[in-house]
């Protein structure tokens, strides 16, 4: 990961440097392990400062020990490691028109409408809105939502901007290495930013971010590949995770602030820090986003990668999302905790006791084998990353529908999603308000 330290104000640098040197003198020496946070770095905020800033420690200074010593100084609001977040995907083994997307990039192409056979999560879960569509017990009726928005003259979430904070997005071609995903169009992207390589080209070297962005707003009814939920919305790609799906807290905080300043209505964060990690710089950015009216949505983490519902899902005003399966059951990877607001399709294996064994993944057009100029629909994307992207797409449709007024507050959007969610019979600490229902959430009669 290419990195450089942030800009300092003339007043702050000497104070922080002096404090850190003093703390190092008190702390035990020894290089802190890099696992879980950036080596030799702390994020420190002094009382009275607007936000924390990144400090590089002297050679031999332990990260944890120095942070502990700094926290004893009354002038320090917080001092924490620059924690690493990881992408939250599990690599697992009205009468709307049916879009003509063939269901993949196969050659020769599949017949029009073939997406229905793969995208079970977009289908109605009961009482199909059209006899031409099957019913999926794990579906959230995106098709019904498309009909509702078409009837309101706001088709596909037009006018809404969703920021995708992730590994980047295959949003444009560049030289011989990068190609735009064939199921995106150049006109559907706002100008993004790369906070990993510090440039204006947030291109994807992993595939996770392109997959997430595809679920949210992949082009629909274009005769190519698959479909996206808010397919007429703008996507704002913000790269905060590297090619391995890892990102540092200060880059993520900057990414949130950038998305807020760039006019995002929704911010999707399909990644998690470690269980119970403190990320105050990220929390500060999230509070700022909420204050500007931005809906922030995050995966809760996956059992095995995380042991509890984890930041940023636990952050201020963030909608925390767990995952469900094709059979409409809780996924065996989905965690339990108080900060779960909603469930959404994440695919994969169901938890024990589920009556359905259906366990297909979430399909989207993305990089094939982490190759930025080859694309396909890999069958190994499962987890709460995928679930969060469904909620972000549906939130965009709710905003675009006009049901909540021209500029609804984030709390109003969450209230609408929760009120129309489907109870799947689990305690609140497993399902929150239940499984989102896009059709109900955008229905003006409900």
C-alpha positions as CSV (number, residue, x, y, z in Angstrom):
1,X,0.0,0.0,0.0
2,X,1.5,3.3,-1.1
3,X,1.2,5.8,1.8
4,X,2.4,9.2,2.9
5,X,1.7,11.1,6.1
6,X,-0.9,13.8,6.2
7,X,-0.4,17.5,6.0
8,X,0.2,19.2,9.4
9,X,-0.6,22.7,10.7
10,X,2.4,24.6,12.0
11,X,0.9,24.7,15.4
12,X,0.0,21.0,15.7
13,X,3.2,19.4,14.6
14,X,5.5,20.5,17.4
15,X,2.9,19.7,20.1
16,X,2.3,16.2,18.8
17,X,6.0,15.5,18.2
18,X,6.8,16.6,21.8
19,X,4.0,14.5,23.2
20,X,5.0,11.4,21.3
21,X,8.7,11.7,22.3
22,X,7.6,12.1,25.9
23,X,5.3,9.1,25.6
24,X,8.0,7.0,24.0
25,X,10.3,7.7,26.9
26,X,7.7,6.3,29.3
27,X,6.5,3.4,27.2
28,X,8.2,0.0,26.9
29,X,10.3,-0.2,23.7
30,X,9.9,-2.8,20.9
31,X,8.2,-2.7,17.5
32,X,4.5,-3.4,17.7
33,X,3.2,-6.2,15.4
34,X,1.8,-4.9,12.1
35,X,-1.1,-7.3,12.2
36,X,-4.3,-5.3,12.7
37,X,-2.8,-1.8,12.3
38,X,-0.3,0.2,10.4
39,X,3.2,-0.3,11.9
40,X,5.0,2.8,13.5
41,X,1.8,5.0,13.3
42,X,-0.7,6.4,15.6
43,X,-3.8,8.6,15.1
44,X,-3.7,11.3,17.7
45,X,-6.1,14.1,18.5
46,X,-5.3,17.0,20.9
47,X,-8.1,18.6,22.9
48,X,-9.4,21.5,20.9
49,X,-8.4,20.1,17.5
50,X,-11.1,19.4,14.9
51,X,-9.8,15.9,14.1
52,X,-7.1,13.4,14.7
53,X,-3.9,13.3,12.7
54,X,-1.5,10.6,11.8
55,X,1.9,10.5,13.6
56,X,4.9,8.4,12.6
57,X,6.7,7.0,15.7
58,X,10.4,6.9,16.2
59,X,12.2,3.6,15.5
60,X,11.8,1.1,18.3
61,X,8.6,2.7,19.8
62,X,5.8,0.3,20.3
63,X,2.5,1.4,18.9
64,X,0.3,0.0,21.7
65,X,2.7,1.2,24.4
66,X,3.0,4.7,23.1
67,X,-0.7,5.0,22.6
68,X,-1.3,3.9,26.2
69,X,1.2,6.4,27.5
70,X,-0.3,9.3,25.5
71,X,-3.8,8.6,26.8
72,X,-2.6,9.5,30.3
73,X,-1.9,13.1,29.1
74,X,-4.9,15.4,29.7
75,X,-4.0,17.3,26.5
76,X,-4.8,14.2,24.4
77,X,-8.4,13.6,23.4
78,X,-7.5,10.2,21.9
79,X,-4.5,8.2,20.7
80,X,-5.2,5.0,18.9
81,X,-3.4,2.7,16.4
82,X,-4.1,3.3,12.7
83,X,-6.3,0.2,12.5
84,X,-6.7,-1.9,9.4
85,X,-10.2,-2.7,8.0
86,X,-10.8,-5.7,5.7
87,X,-13.5,-6.3,3.1
88,X,-16.4,-8.3,4.5
89,X,-16.9,-10.9,1.8
90,X,-16.6,-14.7,2.5
91,X,-15.0,-16.6,-0.4
92,X,-17.3,-19.6,-0.3
93,X,-17.3,-22.8,-2.3
94,X,-47.0,-1.8,-10.8
95,X,-46.3,-4.4,-13.7
96,X,-42.6,-3.8,-14.4
97,X,-40.9,-4.6,-17.6
98,X,-38.5,-7.5,-17.2
99,X,-35.0,-6.2,-18.1
100,X,-33.3,-7.8,-21.1
101,X,-30.0,-8.4,-19.4
102,X,-28.9,-12.0,-20.4
103,X,-27.5,-13.1,-17.0
104,X,-23.8,-13.0,-17.8
105,X,-21.0,-12.3,-20.3
106,X,-21.1,-15.7,-21.8
107,X,-20.4,-16.2,-25.5
108,X,-22.6,-16.9,-27.3
109,X,-24.8,-14.7,-25.0
110,X,-27.7,-16.1,-23.0
111,X,-31.3,-15.1,-24.1
112,X,-32.7,-11.8,-22.9
113,X,-34.0,-11.9,-19.3
114,X,-31.5,-14.6,-18.3
115,X,-30.5,-12.5,-15.2
116,X,-33.6,-13.9,-13.5
117,X,-32.0,-17.4,-13.2
118,X,-29.0,-15.9,-11.3
119,X,-30.2,-12.9,-9.3
120,X,-32.5,-14.6,-6.9
121,X,-32.1,-11.7,-4.4
122,X,-33.9,-9.3,-6.8
123,X,-37.0,-11.4,-7.1
124,X,-40.3,-11.2,-5.2
125,X,-40.5,-13.4,-2.1
126,X,-44.2,-14.0,-2.5
127,X,-47.2,-12.9,-4.7
128,X,-45.1,-12.3,-7.8
129,X,-45.8,-8.9,-9.4
130,X,-45.8,-10.5,-12.8
131,X,-46.6,-14.1,-13.8
132,X,-43.4,-14.2,-15.8
133,X,-41.2,-14.0,-12.8
134,X,-40.5,-16.8,-10.3
135,X,-40.7,-16.3,-6.5
136,X,-37.6,-16.6,-4.4
137,X,-37.9,-17.1,-0.6
138,X,-34.8,-15.0,-0.1
139,X,-35.8,-12.3,-2.5
140,X,-36.4,-8.6,-1.6
141,X,-38.6,-7.7,-4.5
142,X,-36.3,-5.2,-6.3
143,X,-38.5,-5.8,-9.4
144,X,-41.5,-4.4,-7.5
145,X,-39.4,-1.4,-6.5
146,X,-38.5,-0.8,-10.1
147,X,-42.2,-0.7,-10.9
148,X,-43.0,1.6,-8.1
149,X,-40.3,4.1,-9.2
150,X,-41.3,3.9,-12.8
151,X,-44.9,4.7,-11.9
152,X,-43.6,7.7,-9.9
153,X,-41.5,8.9,-12.8
154,X,-38.3,8.3,-10.9
155,X,-37.0,5.2,-12.6
156,X,-34.0,3.4,-11.3
157,X,-33.0,5.9,-8.5
158,X,-32.1,8.8,-10.9
159,X,-30.8,11.8,-9.1
160,X,-29.2,9.9,-6.2
161,X,-25.4,9.5,-5.6
162,X,-24.0,6.5,-3.8
163,X,-20.4,6.5,-2.7
164,X,-18.7,3.1,-2.7
165,X,-15.8,3.1,-0.2
166,X,-14.0,-0.1,-1.2
167,X,-11.1,-1.5,-3.3
168,X,-12.0,0.8,-6.1
169,X,-14.3,0.2,-9.1
170,X,-13.7,-0.8,-12.7
171,X,-15.3,2.4,-13.8
172,X,-13.0,3.4,-16.7
173,X,-10.3,2.0,-19.1
174,X,-6.7,3.1,-18.6
175,X,-3.8,2.0,-20.8
176,X,-3.5,-1.8,-21.4
177,X,-4.0,-2.8,-17.7
178,X,-7.4,-1.5,-16.8
179,X,-10.8,-1.9,-18.6
180,X,-14.1,-0.5,-17.6
181,X,-16.5,-3.3,-16.6
182,X,-18.7,-3.9,-19.7
183,X,-21.8,-3.6,-17.6
184,X,-21.1,0.0,-16.5
185,X,-21.3,3.1,-18.6
186,X,-18.9,6.0,-18.3
187,X,-21.7,8.5,-17.7
188,X,-22.9,6.8,-14.5
189,X,-19.9,7.8,-12.4
190,X,-19.0,10.9,-10.4
191,X,-15.4,11.9,-10.0
192,X,-13.9,9.7,-7.3
193,X,-10.6,9.5,-5.4
194,X,-8.0,7.0,-4.5
195,X,-6.8,7.4,-0.8
196,X,-4.5,4.3,-1.0
197,X,-2.3,5.5,-3.9
198,X,-3.1,9.2,-3.4
199,X,-4.5,10.0,-6.8
200,X,-7.7,10.6,-8.7
201,X,-8.0,7.1,-10.2
202,X,-9.8,4.8,-7.8
203,X,-9.5,1.7,-10.0
204,X,-10.0,-1.8,-8.7
205,X,-7.2,-4.4,-8.5
206,X,-9.3,-6.8,-6.3
207,X,-12.8,-7.1,-7.6
208,X,-14.6,-6.7,-4.3
209,X,-15.5,-3.0,-4.9
210,X,-16.7,-3.6,-8.5
211,X,-18.9,-6.4,-7.3
212,X,-20.4,-4.2,-4.5
213,X,-20.9,-1.3,-7.0
214,X,-22.6,-3.7,-9.4
215,X,-25.2,-4.8,-7.0
216,X,-25.9,-1.2,-6.1
217,X,-26.1,0.3,-9.6
218,X,-25.0,-1.9,-12.4
219,X,-26.6,-0.9,-15.7
220,X,-29.9,-2.6,-16.3
221,X,-31.9,-3.3,-19.5
222,X,-28.8,-2.7,-21.6
223,X,-28.6,-6.3,-23.0
224,X,-25.3,-6.9,-21.1
225,X,-24.5,-9.1,-18.1
226,X,-26.7,-8.7,-15.0
227,X,-28.8,-6.0,-13.3
228,X,-28.3,-3.4,-10.5
229,X,-30.7,-2.1,-7.9
230,X,-30.5,1.7,-8.4
231,X,-29.4,1.4,-12.0
232,X,-29.9,5.1,-12.9
233,X,-28.2,6.5,-9.8
234,X,-24.7,8.0,-9.9
235,X,-21.8,6.0,-8.4
236,X,-18.9,7.7,-6.6
237,X,-15.9,5.4,-6.4
238,X,-13.7,6.0,-3.4
239,X,-10.7,3.7,-3.0
240,X,-9.8,3.1,0.7
241,X,-8.9,-0.6,0.5
242,X,-5.8,-1.9,-1.3
243,X,-5.6,-4.8,-3.7
244,X,-5.7,-7.3,-0.8
245,X,-8.9,-5.7,0.6
246,X,-7.2,-4.0,3.5
247,X,-7.5,-0.3,4.4
248,X,-6.2,2.0,7.2
249,X,-8.4,4.0,9.5
250,X,-7.1,7.4,8.5
251,X,-7.6,6.7,4.8
252,X,-11.1,5.5,5.5
253,X,-11.9,8.7,7.5
254,X,-10.6,10.8,4.6
255,X,-12.7,8.8,2.2
256,X,-15.9,9.4,4.2
257,X,-15.2,13.1,4.4
258,X,-14.5,13.2,0.6
259,X,-17.7,11.4,-0.2
260,X,-19.6,13.8,2.1
261,X,-18.1,16.9,0.5
262,X,-18.7,15.5,-3.0
263,X,-22.4,15.3,-2.4
264,X,-23.0,11.6,-1.7
265,X,-26.5,10.8,-0.5
266,X,-25.5,7.3,0.5
267,X,-22.1,5.9,1.6
268,X,-21.6,2.1,1.4
269,X,-18.9,0.5,3.5
270,X,-18.5,-3.2,2.9
271,X,-15.6,-3.7,5.2
272,X,-14.9,-4.1,8.9
273,X,-12.2,-3.3,11.5
274,X,-11.4,-5.9,14.2
275,X,-13.8,-6.7,16.9
276,X,-14.2,-3.9,19.5
277,X,-11.4,-1.7,17.9
278,X,-11.7,2.0,18.5
279,X,-11.6,4.1,15.4
280,X,-12.4,7.6,16.6
281,X,-11.2,9.3,13.4
282,X,-13.7,7.2,11.4
283,X,-16.4,8.0,13.9
284,X,-15.7,11.7,13.6
285,X,-16.1,11.5,9.8
286,X,-19.3,9.5,10.2
287,X,-20.8,12.1,12.5
288,X,-20.0,14.8,10.0
289,X,-21.6,12.8,7.2
290,X,-24.8,12.3,9.3
291,X,-24.8,16.0,10.0
292,X,-24.8,16.7,6.3
293,X,-27.7,14.3,5.7
294,X,-25.8,11.3,4.3
295,X,-27.1,7.8,4.9
296,X,-24.2,5.6,6.0
297,X,-24.5,1.8,5.6
298,X,-22.0,-0.9,6.6
299,X,-21.6,-4.6,6.8
300,X,-21.6,-6.0,10.4
301,X,-18.7,-8.4,9.7
302,X,-18.6,-12.2,9.1
303,X,-18.2,-14.9,11.7
304,X,-14.7,-16.3,11.3
305,X,-13.2,-13.0,10.1
306,X,-14.8,-11.1,13.0
307,X,-16.1,-12.3,16.4
308,X,-18.6,-9.5,17.1
309,X,-20.5,-6.9,15.2
310,X,-17.6,-4.5,14.3
311,X,-16.8,-1.0,13.2
312,X,-17.8,0.9,11.1
313,X,-21.2,-0.8,11.6
314,X,-21.1,0.1,15.3
315,X,-20.2,3.7,14.4
316,X,-22.5,6.7,15.1
317,X,-25.7,6.7,13.0
318,X,-24.5,3.8,10.7
319,X,-27.0,1.3,9.4
320,X,-25.5,-2.1,10.3
321,X,-26.4,-5.0,8.0
322,X,-26.4,-8.7,8.4
323,X,-26.7,-11.4,5.7
324,X,-29.4,-13.9,4.6
325,X,-29.5,-16.8,2.2
326,X,-31.4,-17.7,-1.0
327,X,-33.7,-19.7,1.3
328,X,-34.6,-16.6,3.3
329,X,-32.6,-17.8,6.4
330,X,-29.9,-16.1,8.4
331,X,-26.5,-16.8,6.9
332,X,-24.1,-19.0,9.0
333,X,-21.6,-16.2,8.8
334,X,-23.9,-13.4,10.1
335,X,-23.1,-12.2,13.6
336,X,-25.4,-11.3,16.5
337,X,-25.3,-8.0,18.3
338,X,-27.2,-4.9,19.4
339,X,-26.0,-2.8,16.4
340,X,-27.8,-4.9,13.7
341,X,-30.4,-2.7,12.1
342,X,-31.4,-4.8,9.1
343,X,-30.8,-8.0,7.1
344,X,-30.3,-8.3,3.3
345,X,-29.2,-11.0,0.9
346,X,-25.6,-12.1,1.3
347,X,-26.0,-15.6,-0.1
348,X,-24.1,-18.7,1.2
349,X,-24.9,-21.4,3.7
350,X,-27.7,-21.0,6.2
351,X,-27.3,-21.2,10.0
352,X,-28.4,-24.5,11.7
353,X,-32.1,-24.9,11.9
354,X,-33.0,-23.3,8.6
355,X,-35.6,-25.3,6.7
356,X,-34.1,-24.4,3.3
357,X,-30.7,-25.6,2.0
358,X,-30.6,-23.1,-0.9
359,X,-27.2,-21.5,-0.7
360,X,-26.2,-19.8,-4.0
361,X,-23.9,-16.8,-3.8
362,X,-24.5,-13.2,-4.9
363,X,-23.7,-12.9,-8.6
364,X,-22.4,-9.7,-10.2
365,X,-20.1,-8.8,-13.1
366,X,-16.7,-8.1,-11.6
367,X,-13.0,-8.8,-12.2
368,X,-12.1,-12.4,-13.0
369,X,-9.2,-13.6,-10.9
370,X,-8.3,-10.1,-9.7
371,X,-7.4,-9.3,-13.3
372,X,-8.5,-5.6,-14.1
373,X,-9.1,-6.3,-17.8
374,X,-11.0,-9.6,-17.6
375,X,-14.6,-9.9,-16.3
376,X,-17.1,-12.5,-15.4
377,X,-19.6,-13.5,-12.7
378,X,-17.6,-15.5,-10.1
379,X,-19.5,-17.8,-7.8
380,X,-17.6,-17.1,-4.6
381,X,-19.0,-13.8,-3.3
382,X,-20.9,-14.4,-0.1
383,X,-21.2,-12.3,3.1
384,X,-22.3,-9.2,4.7
385,X,-20.4,-7.1,2.2
386,X,-23.0,-8.2,-0.4
387,X,-25.8,-7.6,2.1
388,X,-24.7,-4.0,2.8
389,X,-24.7,-3.3,-1.0
390,X,-28.3,-4.4,-1.3
391,X,-29.4,-2.0,1.5
392,X,-27.4,0.9,-0.1
393,X,-29.2,0.3,-3.4
394,X,-32.6,0.1,-1.8
395,X,-31.9,3.2,0.3
396,X,-31.1,5.1,-2.9
397,X,-34.5,4.0,-4.4
398,X,-36.3,5.1,-1.2
399,X,-34.6,8.5,-1.5
400,X,-35.4,8.8,-5.2
401,X,-39.0,7.7,-4.8
402,X,-39.9,11.0,-3.1
403,X,-42.0,9.2,-0.5
404,X,-40.1,10.9,2.3
405,X,-39.9,14.3,0.7
406,X,-37.1,16.0,-1.4
407,X,-34.2,15.6,1.0
408,X,-35.0,13.0,3.7
409,X,-32.9,12.8,6.8
410,X,-30.9,9.6,7.3
411,X,-33.1,8.7,10.3
412,X,-36.2,8.9,8.1
413,X,-34.7,6.6,5.5
414,X,-33.7,4.0,8.2
415,X,-37.2,4.3,9.7
416,X,-38.8,3.5,6.4
417,X,-36.5,0.5,5.7
418,X,-37.1,-0.9,9.2
419,X,-40.9,-0.4,9.1
420,X,-41.3,-2.3,5.8
421,X,-38.7,-5.0,6.6
422,X,-39.9,-8.7,6.8
423,X,-39.7,-10.5,10.1
424,X,-37.9,-13.8,9.6
425,X,-38.6,-15.0,13.2
426,X,-35.3,-14.3,14.9
427,X,-34.4,-12.1,18.0
428,X,-33.6,-8.5,17.3
429,X,-29.9,-9.1,18.1
430,X,-29.8,-11.4,15.0
431,X,-32.2,-9.8,12.5
432,X,-32.6,-6.2,13.7
433,X,-36.0,-5.2,12.1
434,X,-35.8,-8.0,9.6
435,X,-35.0,-8.6,5.9
436,X,-35.4,-5.6,3.7
437,X,-38.3,-5.5,1.3
438,X,-37.5,-3.1,-1.6
439,X,-41.0,-3.3,-3.1
440,X,-42.7,-2.5,0.2
441,X,-40.2,0.3,1.0
442,X,-41.0,2.1,-2.2
443,X,-44.7,1.5,-2.2
444,X,-46.7,4.7,-1.6
445,X,-49.7,2.8,-0.2
446,X,-47.7,1.3,2.7
